[in-house]
Amino acid sequence: MTWQDKKEVIKGNIGEEIIVDFLEKKDFIVYKPITKNKPHWIDIFATKNKKDIYAIDVKTKARFNKWAAQGINYNHYLEYKNLLETTNINVYLFFIDDKNGDVHCAELSKLQNPFYVSDKTIIAWSLQQMKLIHTLDKEQINELSKYDNRNYEYKLNK
C-alpha cells in the first residue's frame, strides 16, 4: 500500500480540496506540495495580495468527544510556532469536522489557553476561539465518512 492509498491520507486530501475551493472562492492564490508519496508538514500556502503569505494546515477529523475543542499533534505545533517565529509567515489551522460538517479556522498565534491530551502528545483549543467558516453538505460528510478510521463511537459530551 502506498502513502496515497491510506484511508487517512485520502480523507485528508478530500479535506484539503474543500479548503482549497473555499480559499479560491475568497480570491486567494493557493500553492500545494507536489510530492505525493510522503507526508508534508504544511498542506497549503496561500496569498491574496502577493505580500502576505499564509501557511495552512488542514485537519479532517471530528472534534473531541469530551470537549468542544480541536487539536493537533504537539510536535507539529512546535514546528508551526518555529515557522511563524523564524519567517513571520502566518500559520492558520483549518479543522473539518467529518461528523457534523463544521469547518473552523484559527490563526495559530491568536489561540490561547491550550490544554493537552494524551500525555502532551496533542495540544488542543476551545472551538470558541475559532471561527466557524463553513458547514459541509450531507454529500461531503458522507464522502468523508467512507474513510473514517475512528475505532470508537462519536458522541458529544457537552
Beta strands, then each sheet from edge to edge (+ up, - down):
strand 1: 29-31
strand 2: 44-47
strand 3: 53-60
strand 4: 69-73
strand 5: 90-96
strand 6: 102-107
strand 7: 115-117
strand 8: 122-126
strand 9: 131-135
sheet 1: 1+ 2- 3+ 5+ 6- 9+
sheet 2: 4+ 8- 7+
end
